[in-house]
């Protein structure tokens, strides 16, 4: 049975996801976007997103030989329950609608402890920091749900994705014997912390110490 985190903070976060409140972000090129939960009315938007992916990106997302999503498959992709299957999309605001430019989702395994993630960004919008934003949102949802690990399978040839996942704290834990795929994993209990920038007074103190050492004081 899946064990859920039922702390007040987790309940609030789950409620925010359930009602679909977006998170506003700004890409590296300055374009504003939002990250929100997948909704059942996203089928057409999500179909357009998949159609705009390059053949290579579609292959990495769905596997070799994938053509186009059927209406039934689109409905299945956008109807997530938020418990065993959580999904988020990054969108741009249009005049009267939205354009999906990225997705992140996970499926919880049978043990209720680990989930398998999927992450893809539209080719035109890659390199703008959107993958990091989507993965942060997915990790936050996994923490709220009480999960312990996220895993993802990446083709060994996709060096860019492997480097990205390593930068985000994932490590390679296995490689398929019959196919060139890396299985990458990381815990979700804590957010990665960057080392704090040194304070100006600490920089000055270090410089003075070096000067004193240099002149023999």
N, C-alpha and C positions, 0 to 999 in steps of 0.2 A: 504493500500500500504506500502511496506517495505521502511523505511527511511534509506538511507545509509549515512555513514560519508564520506564527499567529501573533507576533508582537504588534503593538500599536503602530509602529513605523511601517512594518510590513503590510498591515491592513490598509493603511493610508496609501502606500505605494500601489497595492493591488487595486484599490478603488480608483486611483488616478488612471491606471492602465485600463481598467474596465470601462470607464467612461470616455477613454480616448483623448485625454488632455495632451496636447502636443508639447514637445520640448523645442524651443526655438534655438537654432544654432546659426553660426556664420561660418561659411567655408573660407579657405585660405585666400581665395580670390575676391572675398568680400560679399559674395552672393548670400542672401539670407535663405535658410531652409528650415524645415521642421522635421522632427522625428516623432512619430506617433504609432499607436497600436494599429495593426491590421484590422480592417473592418470587412464585414460581409459585402458592403457595397463597393469594394475595391477591385472587383473582378476585372472590369474593363480597364481600369488604370494599370493593374498589375499585368494584364495581357499586353498592353502597350509597352510596358517596361521590358518584358521578356523579348518582345519583337525587336526592340531597339538594341538589345545586347548583341555584341559581335558573336560570330560562330564559336570562337574560342571561349568567350565568357559563358555562353550557353552550355558548351560542353563541360566546362568546369563546374557549372551549377547543377546540371541535370544528367551529365554523362554523355558518352559518345552516342551518335546516332539520333540525338533528340531533334525533333522537328519543331512543331508548334504545340502549344497547350490547347487541349480541347476545352469546351465550356465546362464540362464536368470536372476536369483537372483544375481549372482556374478557381471554381467554387471551392474545391477541396483545399487549395492553397491559401485562400483568403479567410476561410472559416476556421479560425484557431480558437481553442477553448480557454487560453490564458492560464491553464494549469499544467496539463501534460504537454501542451504545444503552445509556446508563446511566439509571437511574431511582431516585428516592427518594420515600418517603412520610413524612408526619408523622402520628403516630397518638396517640390517647388510650387509656390502659389501661382496659378494662372488667373486670367480674368474671372472665369466662372467655375474653375475646377482646380485640380492639383495634378502634377506630373510626378510619378514615382521615379526616383533616381537611385534608390538603393534599398536593400532589404537585409534583415538579420532575424534569425529565428532559431529556436531550439526545440528538440523533441526529447522528452524525459524517458530514460531507459526503464527497464522493468524493475530495477532495484530502487528506483525513486531517489537515487543519490547522484546520478550522473546524467548529463544531457548532451546530445550531439547537436552541434551548431552548424548553421549555414549562413554564409555572409557573401554578398555580392553587391558591387557598385557599378552603375552604368559606366560604360567605357569612357564617355566624354567627361564624366565627373570624377574619374579616378585621379589620385594625387592631390586632392583638395582637403584631406583630413576627414572625409566623411566615413571611411571605414572605421577609424578610431572612435568617432562619435557613436556609430551604430553598435560597435562592440561594447563600448562603455555602457550603453543602455541595456544591452542584452545581459551583461554581467550583473548589472544592478537588479534586473528582474530575477536572475538566477539566485542572487543572494536573498532577495525578498522571499523567494519561494522555498528557501531552505536547502537548495542544492549545494553540493560540495565541489563538483568538478564539471568542466565543460571540455568536450573533445571535438575534434574536427578532422576529417580526412582531406588531405591536400595532395594533388598529383606531384610526384617528385620533380617533374619538369617545371612546376610553377614556382620558380625561385623567388619571385616578388612576393607572393602570398606567404611563403615559408618565412621569409625575412620579416614580413609584417607581423606574423603571429609570434615569432620569437621576440620581436621588439615589445609585443604586448604581453609577454610573460609565458607563452606556451613553449613546451619542450616536446621533442619527438619521442614518443614512447614505444612505437612499433612501426614496422613496415610490412605491408602485405607480401606474402611469399609469392603469390601468383600475379601480382600487378604492382606497378611502380607507384605506390601510394604511401604517403607518410601519415601516420595517426598522431596528432598533436594534442596535448592536454595541458590544462592549468587549473589550479584551484580558484574558487570564486569567493572565498571567505573574506578577503581583504583587497582593497583597491591598491594598485601599484603606486608606491610613493616615490617621487623624484627627490633627489638630494636637494635640500634648501640652498638657495644662493647665499654665498658668504656676505655677511654684513660689512659695510664700508669700514667700520671700526676694526673688525677682525682683519681685513685686508691691510689696513694701515699698521696694525700691531705686528702682523707677520712681516711686513716690509721693514719696520724698525728693527725687529729682532735679527733679520738678515743682515742689515747694515751694521749692527753692533757686533755680530759674529764676524763679519768680513774685516772689521778694523780691530778685532781682538779685544773688545770690551766685554 
